[in-house]
Every structure is written in C-alpha cells, then in structure tokens.
Amino acid sequence: APLDENQDPLLEIRQLENELAEFDAELMNKPRWLAFTKADLLEPAEAEARARAIIDELAWDRPWAIISSVTHSGTMELMQKIMLALEEMAEIEAMNETVNAAPDFDMPETPPEP
C-alpha cells in the first residue's frame, strides 16, 4: 500500500503505547523496538529523516530500524539485532535464576565472640 499522508506515525505510536499501558501497565517496562516499514517507498535520506524526527519527538532511547519487506532492506540486520538481544536476555535470566537458586545462609547479626 502506498504511504498515506493522512496518517501520523507519531500519533499511531503514542496510541499503541497507550493501549499497551491500558491493557497491562507492566508491558511498558518490557523491551520494545520500533520498526519503520515501507522504506522502499521513500528515498533513503527521506526515510532516515522522517524516522529520526519521530525518534527525537518521542525521545526514544530503545532500538529502532528502518526496513522494507519488499526489498528486504534492513530486515536481516533487524533480525540479527533481535536475536542478539534475545540471547542477552536469556543469559541475564539464567544468571538471575542461578542467583535466586543459591541457598540462603542465615548470617548472625553479630560475629561470634572468640
């Protein structure tokens, strides 16, 4: 579908964030990525400028990408970054499980007298 100049991506992102928060506020604490699609419909410089303007307006500090499913531009890079992020999250989760599974030792409040 062609780009619809009547749509406001910034407004749509904010609406989606509001819907997520209303459904489950904890979702707002989960990792989120922003993917700007249909990059093939714009000149690369214009796609980048539009994406950066939205990123700046949102003060977005999470991962984001510009992709095209038609030309596959950016899709492989995005998949690789997501895979790395999932692997890192799995490692962190495994470390947390190990720490949480460690036996609890009751430590005396004061050291024993010699």
Secondary structure, 3 states (H helix, E strand, C coil): CCCCCCCCHHHHHHHHHHHHHHHCHHHHHCCCCEEECCHHHCCHHHHHHHHHHHHHHHCCCCCEEECCCCCCCCHHHHHHHHHHHHHHHHHHHHHHHHHHHCCCCCCCCCCCCC
